[in-house]
Amino acid sequence: MEKLIIISNRLPYNINFDGVIEGRNIGGLATGIKSYLDLLEDDKTVFTSYKWVGWCGITNGKDSAPKKFKEGENILPVFLSKALVKGFYTRYCNQLLWPYFHDLPQYSTNTFEDWTTYLEVNLLFFEKVKPLLKKGTTIWIHDYHFMLLPRMIKQYCKEIKIVFFLHIPFPTNNVFKEIPKVQRHEILNGLDGANVIGFHTESYVKNFKKVLQEEDIENLSDTISSKLKIFPMGLDFDKYQSINNTIKTPKSESLKTIISIDRLDYTKGILQKIDAYIFFIRHYPYWKQRIQLVLNVAPSRINISQYHKLKMAIERKVLSMNETYGLPEWQPIIYSFIKLDEQQMIQLYRKGDVCLVTPIVDGLNLIAKEFLASNSKGVLILSDNAGVASELKEAIQVNPLDIQQVSKCLLKALLLSPKEICEMNKKLRTSIKENDIRNWAEKQFASLREQDFILGNTKIDKN
């Protein structure tokens, strides 16, 4: 049986410099992988053990781990200095790769000069994981932070099997080619070190193939296209159901509740969502005092000026809306700027008559799936630019930039009968349950085994 090593930017726990675990990281990537690993606890047929390697999430100006820290919980934290975090995480990953890979280069506030820091941190993670690299081990690398790492590992140990999964979109060729040639070629060669390269949707695979056609890269594997696979991420549906059934959430019968849960980011279309809601209230005055938007925004990258400006713009719009239309007994928008824990999110999901998930662009978006897993009676309005839209075709889909269309679809959702909602959600929930987190993970590992079989046959044929 094999061992599994997971590598991601963040761990499932926050660890301070006294070596104390301070709580769960509830980000979608960390939560999803942790859910899959929890399912493996009682089933050793896939992997006998695992180790999770990632940044601890804090800095104190030092690169080394605290002396008090003892490895446990299958966790191997990487400690980064403030300078490395700033150059690697804040600047190159979040101010450059993030907007470029979302086809929004106009939001980039960084140059490509932090490439050396990106390379340095990939090397640092390689050195951290190197003692664990042995035959019979599978490496599962996650996201755009570590696109150079697969080749580093493969060059050190060719027998290691590597799955790389990209949780964000892969950009169009016109945007990708704006990255300096040396850097984009290193990224592609780095990914080629993986045996399987996973994406959420077919469109991202098509973008990757188009880039390969346009780039002239010497020694790039001729078989890299065969490594590209589609694995839309799922969730632990049964867990959401079981938690859902233990929570009793009071709900106003006089108000229809529209919910919105987003991380603070310009890709999420939060300002456009508020504009659509304002348009709705203006053009459908019947719904004044009959609906309420519960808008939760989770803090994110607030140290980056663009994100701070976005937060201010959101709060100005909310304040203006409430001042213009609000009454002592009714506020059009209930706004919060906090990170909700799992139970708080499920409580909010259950309150929702309608859930607005309208990103401008999104790699997948698990909020849509979490809402449907938690609430069988609410209506999902979903951006057609979210990766999950290709799976959830029965949802009411909208162009997030067309506020008039979003407003009309909101009216449609509010007027649906319970029977219509039930029929719609039955199909959506069945899809989510069948394509859950375990299915997502094990399809990736099955692709490794299929590749071994194909390569094995190729070797036999050559002899």
C-alpha positions as CSV (number, residue, x, y, z in Angstrom):
1,M,0.0,0.0,0.0
2,E,1.1,3.6,-0.7
3,K,1.7,6.7,1.4
4,L,0.3,10.1,0.4
5,I,2.0,13.4,0.8
6,I,-0.2,16.5,0.3
7,I,1.5,19.9,-0.5
8,S,-0.5,23.1,-0.4
9,N,0.1,26.7,0.6
10,R,-2.0,26.4,3.7
11,L,-2.4,23.7,6.2
12,P,-5.8,22.6,7.7
13,Y,-4.8,24.1,11.0
14,N,-3.2,27.4,12.0
15,I,0.0,26.9,14.0
16,N,1.7,29.6,16.1
17,F,5.4,29.9,16.8
18,D,5.1,28.1,20.1
19,G,4.0,25.1,18.1
20,V,0.4,25.2,19.2
21,I,-2.4,24.4,16.9
22,E,-4.8,27.4,17.1
23,G,-7.8,26.2,15.1
24,R,-9.1,25.1,11.8
25,N,-8.4,26.8,8.5
26,I,-11.8,26.9,6.9
27,G,-10.7,27.8,3.3
28,G,-12.3,25.7,0.6
29,L,-9.2,23.9,-0.4
30,A,-8.1,23.0,3.1
31,T,-11.6,22.0,4.2
32,G,-12.1,19.8,1.1
33,I,-8.9,17.9,1.4
34,K,-9.4,17.5,5.2
35,S,-12.8,16.1,4.6
36,Y,-11.4,13.5,2.2
37,L,-8.6,12.6,4.7
38,D,-11.2,12.2,7.4
39,L,-13.0,9.6,5.2
40,L,-9.7,7.7,4.9
41,E,-9.3,7.3,8.6
42,D,-11.5,4.1,8.6
43,D,-10.4,3.0,5.1
44,K,-6.7,2.1,4.5
45,T,-7.4,0.5,1.1
46,V,-6.2,3.6,-0.8
47,F,-3.3,4.9,1.4
48,T,-1.8,3.6,4.5
49,S,-0.8,7.0,5.8
50,Y,-0.5,10.6,4.8
51,K,1.6,13.7,5.6
52,W,0.4,17.3,4.9
53,V,3.1,19.9,4.1
54,G,2.2,23.6,4.0
55,W,2.9,27.0,5.3
56,C,1.9,27.6,9.0
57,G,0.1,30.8,8.1
58,I,2.1,33.3,10.2
59,T,5.6,34.8,10.3
60,N,7.8,36.2,13.0
61,G,10.7,37.2,10.8
62,K,12.4,33.8,11.1
63,D,12.6,30.9,8.6
64,S,13.1,28.1,11.1
65,A,10.5,26.2,13.1
66,P,10.2,26.9,16.8
67,K,12.1,24.6,19.1
68,K,9.0,23.7,21.0
69,F,7.1,22.3,17.9
70,K,6.6,18.6,17.7
71,E,5.2,17.1,14.6
72,G,1.8,15.6,15.0
73,E,-1.6,15.3,13.4
74,N,0.2,14.2,10.2
75,I,1.2,17.9,9.7
76,L,4.6,19.2,8.5
77,P,4.5,23.0,8.7
78,V,6.8,25.2,6.6
79,F,7.9,28.4,8.3
80,L,8.5,31.4,6.1
81,S,10.1,34.8,6.9
82,K,8.1,38.0,6.4
83,A,10.3,38.9,3.3
84,L,9.5,35.5,1.7
85,V,5.8,35.8,2.5
86,K,5.6,39.3,1.0
87,G,7.5,38.4,-2.2
88,F,6.0,34.9,-2.7
89,Y,2.5,35.0,-1.3
90,T,1.4,38.6,-1.3
91,R,3.2,39.9,-4.4
92,Y,3.9,37.2,-7.0
93,C,1.0,34.8,-6.2
94,N,-1.8,37.1,-5.2
95,Q,-0.9,40.4,-7.0
96,L,0.3,38.8,-10.2
97,L,-0.5,35.1,-10.8
98,W,-4.1,35.5,-9.3
99,P,-5.3,38.3,-11.6
100,Y,-3.4,36.9,-14.7
101,F,-4.8,33.4,-14.3
102,H,-8.3,34.8,-13.9
103,D,-7.9,36.7,-17.2
104,L,-8.0,40.0,-15.3
105,P,-4.4,41.3,-15.8
106,Q,-5.7,44.9,-15.3
107,Y,-6.0,44.1,-11.6
108,S,-2.3,43.2,-11.3
109,T,-0.4,45.7,-9.2
110,N,2.9,43.9,-9.3
111,T,5.8,43.4,-11.7
112,F,7.4,40.1,-12.5
113,E,10.5,40.9,-10.4
114,D,9.4,38.6,-7.5
115,W,9.9,35.5,-9.7
116,T,13.1,34.8,-7.8
117,T,11.1,34.6,-4.5
118,Y,8.5,32.3,-6.1
119,L,11.4,30.0,-7.2
120,E,13.0,30.2,-3.8
121,V,9.9,29.2,-1.9
122,N,9.2,26.3,-4.4
123,L,12.8,25.1,-3.7
124,L,12.3,25.5,0.1
125,F,9.2,23.3,-0.1
126,F,11.1,20.8,-2.2
127,E,13.9,20.6,0.5
128,K,11.2,20.2,3.2
129,V,9.6,17.3,1.4
130,K,12.7,15.7,0.0
131,P,13.3,13.3,3.0
132,L,9.8,11.9,2.4
133,L,10.4,11.1,-1.2
134,K,10.5,7.3,-1.5
135,K,9.2,4.7,-3.9
136,G,5.6,3.8,-3.1
137,T,4.7,7.4,-2.3
138,T,2.1,9.6,-4.1
139,I,2.6,13.3,-4.1
140,W,-0.6,15.5,-4.3
141,I,0.4,19.1,-5.1
142,H,-2.2,21.9,-4.9
143,D,-2.6,25.1,-6.8
144,Y,-0.7,27.9,-8.4
145,H,1.7,28.5,-5.6
146,F,3.7,25.4,-6.5
147,M,3.8,25.1,-10.3
148,L,7.5,24.6,-10.3
149,L,7.5,21.9,-7.7
150,P,6.5,18.8,-9.8
151,R,9.6,18.9,-11.9
152,M,11.9,19.5,-8.9
153,I,10.5,16.4,-7.3
154,K,10.5,14.3,-10.5
155,Q,14.1,15.2,-11.3
156,Y,15.1,14.0,-7.8
157,C,13.1,10.8,-7.8
158,K,11.7,9.6,-11.1
159,E,9.7,6.8,-9.5
160,I,7.6,9.2,-7.5
161,K,4.0,9.6,-8.7
162,I,2.7,13.1,-8.8
163,V,-0.8,14.6,-9.1
164,F,-0.9,18.4,-9.6
165,F,-4.3,20.1,-9.2
166,L,-5.0,23.7,-10.2
167,H,-7.8,25.1,-8.1
168,I,-8.1,28.4,-10.1
169,P,-8.7,29.0,-13.8
170,F,-6.0,28.5,-16.4
171,P,-5.8,31.7,-18.5
172,T,-6.4,32.3,-22.2
173,N,-3.3,32.4,-24.4
174,N,-3.5,36.1,-25.0
175,V,-3.2,36.8,-21.2
176,F,-0.7,34.0,-20.5
177,K,1.8,35.3,-23.1
178,E,2.0,38.6,-21.2
179,I,4.1,36.7,-18.6
180,P,7.8,36.9,-19.5
181,K,8.9,34.0,-21.7
182,V,11.4,32.6,-19.3
183,Q,8.8,32.5,-16.5
184,R,5.9,31.0,-18.4
185,H,8.2,28.3,-19.9
186,E,9.5,27.4,-16.4
187,I,5.8,27.2,-15.3
188,L,4.9,24.8,-18.1
189,N,8.0,22.7,-17.7
190,G,7.4,22.6,-13.9
191,L,3.9,21.3,-14.4
192,D,5.2,18.7,-16.9
193,G,6.9,17.0,-14.0
194,A,3.5,15.8,-12.8
195,N,2.0,12.5,-14.0
196,V,-1.5,13.9,-13.9
197,I,-2.5,17.6,-14.1
198,G,-6.0,18.3,-12.9
199,F,-8.4,21.1,-13.7
200,H,-12.0,21.9,-12.7
201,T,-13.4,22.4,-16.2
202,E,-12.9,21.5,-19.9
203,S,-12.5,25.2,-20.7
204,Y,-9.3,25.4,-18.6
205,V,-7.9,22.3,-20.3
206,K,-8.6,23.9,-23.7
207,N,-6.8,27.1,-22.6
208,F,-3.8,25.0,-21.5
209,K,-3.7,23.1,-24.8
210,K,-3.9,26.4,-26.8
211,V,-0.9,27.8,-24.8
212,L,1.1,24.6,-25.6
213,Q,0.4,25.1,-29.3
214,E,1.6,28.6,-29.2
215,E,4.7,28.1,-27.1
216,D,7.9,26.7,-28.6
217,I,9.5,24.9,-25.7
218,E,12.4,22.7,-26.2
219,N,12.3,19.3,-24.4
220,L,8.8,19.8,-23.2
221,S,7.2,16.4,-23.0
222,D,5.3,15.4,-26.1
223,T,2.8,13.6,-23.9
224,I,1.9,16.5,-21.6
225,S,-1.5,16.9,-23.2
226,S,-2.4,13.4,-22.2
227,K,-1.7,14.3,-18.6
228,L,-4.5,17.0,-18.6
229,K,-7.6,15.8,-16.8
230,I,-10.9,17.3,-15.7
231,F,-11.9,16.8,-12.0
232,P,-14.5,19.3,-10.7
233,M,-14.1,19.5,-6.9
234,G,-16.8,18.1,-4.7
235,L,-17.7,18.2,-1.0
236,D,-18.6,15.8,1.7
237,F,-22.4,15.8,1.0
238,D,-23.3,13.5,3.9
239,K,-21.4,15.7,6.4
240,Y,-23.4,18.8,5.3
241,Q,-26.6,16.8,5.6
242,S,-25.8,15.5,9.1
243,I,-24.7,18.9,10.4
244,N,-27.7,20.4,8.6
245,N,-30.1,18.1,10.5
246,T,-28.8,19.1,13.9
247,I,-29.2,22.8,13.5
248,K,-32.5,24.6,14.1
249,T,-32.4,28.0,12.6
250,P,-35.2,30.5,13.3
251,K,-36.5,32.2,10.1
252,S,-38.8,35.1,9.6
253,E,-42.0,34.2,7.8
254,S,-42.6,37.8,6.7
255,L,-39.3,38.2,4.8
256,K,-37.8,36.4,1.9
257,T,-34.1,36.1,2.6
258,I,-31.5,36.4,-0.1
259,I,-28.0,35.2,1.1
260,S,-24.6,36.0,-0.3
261,I,-21.3,34.6,1.1
262,D,-18.1,35.6,-0.6
263,R,-14.4,36.0,0.2
264,L,-13.3,39.6,-0.3
265,D,-12.0,39.6,-3.9
266,Y,-12.6,41.5,-7.1
267,T,-13.3,38.2,-9.0
268,K,-16.4,37.6,-6.9
269,G,-18.5,40.4,-8.4
270,I,-19.7,41.7,-5.0
271,L,-20.2,45.3,-6.1
272,Q,-22.1,44.2,-9.2
273,K,-24.3,41.9,-7.0
274,I,-25.2,44.9,-4.8
275,D,-26.0,47.0,-7.9
276,A,-28.3,44.2,-9.1
277,Y,-30.1,44.1,-5.8
278,I,-30.5,48.0,-5.8
279,F,-31.9,47.7,-9.4
280,F,-34.3,45.1,-8.1
281,I,-35.6,47.2,-5.2
282,R,-36.0,50.2,-7.5
283,H,-37.9,48.4,-10.3
284,Y,-40.0,46.0,-8.2
285,P,-41.2,48.2,-5.3
286,Y,-43.7,45.5,-4.3
287,W,-40.7,43.7,-2.7
288,K,-39.7,46.5,-0.4
289,Q,-40.0,45.3,3.2
290,R,-40.7,41.7,1.9
291,I,-37.0,40.7,1.1
292,Q,-33.7,41.2,2.7
293,L,-30.1,40.6,1.4
294,V,-27.8,39.0,4.0
295,L,-24.4,39.9,2.7
296,N,-21.4,38.2,4.3
297,V,-17.9,39.1,3.1
298,A,-15.0,37.1,4.6
299,P,-11.8,39.1,5.1
300,S,-9.0,38.3,2.6
301,R,-5.7,39.9,1.6
302,I,-6.7,43.1,3.3
303,N,-3.1,44.2,3.4
304,I,-3.2,44.6,-0.4
305,S,-4.4,48.1,-1.3
306,Q,-6.9,46.9,-4.0
307,Y,-8.7,44.7,-1.5
308,H,-8.8,47.4,1.1
309,K,-10.3,49.8,-1.6
310,L,-12.9,47.1,-2.5
311,K,-13.9,46.7,1.1
312,M,-14.5,50.4,1.3
313,A,-16.5,50.5,-1.9
314,I,-18.7,47.6,-0.7
315,E,-19.4,49.3,2.6
316,R,-20.2,52.6,0.9
317,K,-22.8,50.9,-1.4
318,V,-24.4,49.1,1.6
319,L,-24.6,52.3,3.6
320,S,-26.1,54.2,0.7
321,M,-28.6,51.5,0.1
322,N,-29.7,51.3,3.7
323,E,-29.9,55.0,4.1
324,T,-31.9,55.5,0.9
325,Y,-34.4,52.6,1.4
326,G,-34.2,51.5,5.0
327,L,-36.8,52.0,7.6
328,P,-36.7,51.5,11.4
329,E,-38.3,48.1,11.0
330,W,-36.5,47.1,7.8
331,Q,-32.9,47.2,6.5
332,P,-32.6,46.2,2.8
333,I,-29.1,44.8,3.4
334,I,-27.7,43.1,6.5
335,Y,-23.9,43.3,6.1
336,S,-21.1,41.5,7.9
337,F,-17.3,41.5,7.4
338,I,-16.3,38.3,9.3
339,K,-15.1,34.8,8.5
340,L,-17.9,32.5,9.4
341,D,-17.2,29.1,10.9
342,E,-18.7,25.9,9.4
343,Q,-21.8,25.9,11.6
344,Q,-22.4,29.6,11.1
345,M,-22.3,29.2,7.3
346,I,-24.7,26.3,7.4
347,Q,-27.1,28.3,9.6
348,L,-27.0,31.1,7.0
349,Y,-27.4,28.6,4.1
350,R,-30.6,27.3,5.8
351,K,-32.1,30.8,6.1
352,G,-31.7,31.4,2.4
353,D,-34.8,31.5,0.1
354,V,-32.3,32.5,-2.6
355,C,-28.5,32.2,-2.7
356,L,-26.7,34.6,-5.0
357,V,-23.4,33.2,-6.3
358,T,-22.4,35.6,-9.0
359,P,-18.6,35.8,-9.4
360,I,-17.2,37.6,-12.5
361,V,-14.9,34.6,-12.9
362,D,-14.3,31.7,-10.5
363,G,-12.2,28.5,-10.8
364,L,-15.1,26.5,-9.4
365,N,-17.0,27.9,-6.4
366,L,-17.9,25.5,-3.6
367,I,-20.4,28.0,-2.0
368,A,-22.9,27.0,-4.6
369,K,-22.5,23.3,-3.7
370,E,-22.5,23.9,0.0
371,F,-25.8,25.9,-0.2
372,L,-27.5,23.1,-2.1
373,A,-26.2,20.4,0.2
374,S,-27.5,22.3,3.2
375,N,-30.8,23.6,1.9
376,S,-33.2,21.6,-0.3
377,K,-35.8,24.4,-0.4
378,G,-33.8,27.4,-1.5
379,V,-33.1,28.6,-5.1
380,L,-29.5,29.0,-6.5
381,I,-28.8,31.9,-8.8
382,L,-25.4,31.1,-10.3
383,S,-22.9,33.0,-12.5
384,D,-22.3,31.3,-15.8
385,N,-18.6,32.3,-15.4
386,A,-18.2,30.1,-12.3
387,G,-16.5,26.8,-13.0
388,V,-19.3,25.0,-11.2
389,A,-21.8,26.3,-13.7
390,S,-20.9,23.4,-16.2
391,E,-22.0,20.9,-13.5
392,L,-25.1,22.7,-12.1
393,K,-26.9,23.4,-15.3
394,E,-30.4,23.2,-13.7
395,A,-29.6,26.3,-11.5
396,I,-30.8,29.7,-12.6
397,Q,-27.7,31.0,-14.5
398,V,-26.9,34.6,-15.2
399,N,-24.3,36.9,-16.6
400,P,-22.9,38.5,-13.4
401,L,-22.2,41.8,-15.2
402,D,-25.7,42.2,-16.5
403,I,-27.4,43.7,-13.4
404,Q,-30.8,43.9,-15.2
405,Q,-30.7,40.1,-16.0
406,V,-29.6,39.3,-12.4
407,S,-32.5,41.4,-11.1
408,K,-35.0,39.6,-13.4
409,C,-33.7,36.2,-12.4
410,L,-34.0,37.2,-8.7
411,L,-37.7,37.9,-9.4
412,K,-38.1,34.6,-11.1
413,A,-36.5,32.8,-8.2
414,L,-38.8,34.5,-5.7
415,L,-41.9,33.5,-7.6
416,L,-41.0,29.8,-8.1
417,S,-43.5,27.4,-6.5
418,P,-42.3,24.9,-3.8
419,K,-42.9,22.1,-6.3
420,E,-40.7,23.8,-9.0
421,I,-37.9,24.4,-6.5
422,C,-38.1,20.8,-5.3
423,E,-37.8,19.4,-8.9
424,M,-34.9,21.7,-9.6
425,N,-33.0,21.0,-6.5
426,K,-33.5,17.2,-6.7
427,K,-31.4,17.1,-9.8
428,L,-28.8,19.5,-8.5
429,R,-28.4,17.7,-5.1
430,T,-28.2,14.3,-6.8
431,S,-25.3,15.6,-9.0
432,I,-23.5,17.0,-5.9
433,K,-23.9,13.8,-3.9
434,E,-22.7,11.6,-6.8
435,N,-19.6,13.8,-7.5
436,D,-18.5,14.2,-3.9
437,I,-15.1,15.0,-2.4
438,R,-14.1,11.3,-2.3
439,N,-15.1,10.8,-5.9
440,W,-13.0,13.9,-6.8
441,A,-9.9,12.8,-5.1
442,E,-10.0,9.1,-6.1
443,K,-10.6,9.9,-9.7
444,Q,-7.2,11.7,-9.7
445,F,-5.4,8.7,-8.1
446,A,-7.2,6.4,-10.5
447,S,-5.8,8.4,-13.4
448,L,-2.3,7.7,-12.0
449,R,-3.0,4.0,-12.1
450,E,-4.3,4.2,-15.6
451,Q,-1.2,6.0,-16.7
452,D,1.0,3.3,-15.1
453,F,-0.9,0.7,-17.1
454,I,-0.6,2.6,-20.4
455,L,3.1,3.2,-19.8
456,G,3.6,-0.4,-18.8
457,N,2.1,-1.6,-22.1
458,T,4.2,0.8,-24.0
459,K,7.4,-0.6,-22.5
460,I,6.3,-4.1,-23.2
461,D,5.5,-3.2,-26.8
462,K,9.0,-1.6,-27.3
463,N,10.7,-4.8,-26.1
